[in-house]
């Protein structure tokens, strides 16, 4: 896979957060801690190299059958407690949003439904409440990342999962 300039992408997201105030005060910073035993976050292809050998986390190779990125090795990052904010991975920086492509159109953003149990912003479900600078930068980063084949495949597969889950009966139990 082509080399991604992670520092450039990280810098775009360093000074923005979902809300103009610390949204961690709403939930006790659950998304920034191991909120459930073994919880982790996917690393995008090549991003795992940044986190190897750091004392606050470990990376684990995901079995090919569960791989998030077709044709690439997939890794998950597990924090040991709380991670240093300036070192968090890309999916943490873009949470609670996730990229979404509808019928091969342009990339957009939706709330990451996987965060419904831990994030009041996902539960609220109103993207207009988020800081518009955050939303613009997250969208810009995902558009740049979609230029890489493996990541575009991930976004397409993730979008299909989102479409399949939208009408699942379990959602009615949580809403």
C-alpha positions in Angstrom: 0.0 0.0 0.0 1.1 3.5 -0.6 2.5 5.4 2.3 0.1 7.8 4.0 1.3 11.0 5.6 -0.2 10.4 9.0 1.3 13.5 10.6 -0.4 15.7 8.1 -3.8 14.0 8.7 -3.3 14.1 12.5 -2.4 17.8 12.4 -5.7 18.6 10.5 -7.6 17.1 13.4 -5.4 18.2 16.3 -7.2 21.5 17.1 -10.8 20.4 16.5 -13.1 18.3 18.6 -16.8 17.2 18.2 -17.9 20.1 20.4 -16.3 23.5 21.1 -16.0 22.3 24.7 -14.6 19.1 26.2 -17.3 16.5 25.1 -15.6 14.0 27.5 -17.4 15.8 30.4 -20.7 14.4 29.0 -19.7 10.8 29.3 -16.6 10.6 31.5 -14.4 10.4 28.5 -15.5 6.8 27.8 -14.3 6.8 24.2 -10.8 7.7 25.5 -10.5 4.8 27.9 -10.9 1.1 27.8 -14.6 1.4 28.4 -15.1 -2.4 28.1 -12.6 -5.2 28.7 -10.6 -5.7 25.5 -12.2 -2.7 23.7 -10.0 -1.2 21.1 -10.0 0.7 17.8 -9.1 -0.3 14.3 -5.9 1.1 12.9 -5.9 2.1 9.2 -3.4 0.2 7.0 0.1 1.4 7.8 -1.0 3.3 11.0 0.1 0.4 13.2 3.7 1.3 12.7 3.2 4.5 14.6 2.1 2.6 17.7 4.5 -0.3 17.8 6.7 -0.2 21.0 4.8 2.5 22.8 4.3 1.8 26.5 0.7 3.1 26.7 -0.8 0.7 24.1 -0.3 -2.5 22.2 -1.4 -3.5 18.7 -2.8 -6.8 17.7 -3.1 -8.4 14.3 -6.7 -9.3 13.4 -7.3 -12.7 11.9 -7.7 -12.5 8.1 -11.3 -13.7 8.3 -12.2 -10.7 10.4 -9.9 -8.2 8.6 -11.3 -4.7 8.2 -9.2 -3.8 5.2 -9.4 -6.2 2.3 -6.0 -7.2 0.9 -4.2 -5.6 3.9 -3.2 -6.7 7.3 -5.7 -5.3 9.8 -4.7 -4.3 13.4 -6.5 -3.2 16.5 -5.0 -0.9 19.1 -5.7 -1.5 22.8 -4.9 1.3 25.2 -3.6 0.5 28.6 -5.8 2.9 30.5 -6.0 6.3 28.9 -4.1 7.3 25.8 -2.1 10.5 25.3 -4.4 12.8 23.4 -1.8 14.0 20.9 -0.9 10.4 20.0 -4.4 9.0 19.5 -5.1 7.1 16.2 -7.2 8.4 13.3 -10.4 6.6 14.1 -10.3 8.1 17.6 -9.7 11.6 16.1 -12.8 11.3 13.9 -15.1 9.7 16.4 -18.1 9.9 16.8 -18.3 10.2 13.0 -17.6 7.6 10.4 -17.4 7.9 6.6 -20.3 6.8 4.5 -20.8 6.4 0.7 -24.3 6.0 -0.6 -24.6 4.2 -3.9 -21.1 5.2 -5.2 -21.7 8.9 -4.6 -19.3 11.2 -2.8 -18.2 10.4 0.7 -20.2 11.9 3.5 -20.3 11.4 7.3 -22.8 9.7 9.6 -22.6 9.0 13.3 -20.8 5.8 14.2 -23.6 3.6 15.6 -21.0 1.4 17.3 -20.6 4.3 19.7 -24.3 4.5 20.7 -23.7 2.8 24.1 -20.9 5.1 25.1 -21.4 8.5 23.3 -24.2 10.9 24.2 -23.5 12.7 20.8 -24.3 9.5 18.9 -27.4 9.0 21.0 -28.5 12.6 20.3 -28.1 11.9 16.6 -28.0 15.5 15.4 -24.9 16.3 13.5 -25.9 20.0 13.5 -25.0 20.1 17.2 -21.3 19.2 16.4 -18.7 21.9 15.8 -18.8 22.6 12.0 -15.0 23.0 11.9 -14.7 19.4 13.3 -17.2 18.0 10.7 -15.5 19.8 7.8 -12.0 18.6 8.8 -13.1 15.0 9.4 -14.8 15.0 6.0 -11.7 16.4 4.4 -9.5 13.7 6.0 -11.8 10.9 4.9 -11.9 12.2 1.3 -8.1 12.2 1.2 -8.0 8.7 2.7 -10.5 7.4 0.2 -7.9 7.9 -2.5 -6.2 4.7 -1.1 -7.8 1.5 -2.5 -7.8 -0.5 0.8 -9.4 2.4 2.7 -12.0 3.1 0.0 -12.9 -0.6 0.1 -13.3 -0.3 3.9 -15.5 2.7 3.5 -17.7 0.9 1.0 -18.0 -2.2 3.2 -18.7 -0.1 6.2 -21.4 1.9 4.3 -23.1 -1.4 3.4 -23.0 -2.5 7.1 -24.6 0.8 8.0 -27.3 0.4 5.4 -28.0 -3.2 6.7 -28.2 -2.1 10.3 -30.5 1.0 9.8 -33.7 -1.1 9.8 -32.6 -3.8 12.3 -35.2 -4.5 15.0 -32.5 -4.2 17.8 -32.1 -0.4 17.0 -35.7 0.2 18.2 -34.7 -1.3 21.6 -31.9 1.3 22.0 -33.7 4.4 20.8 
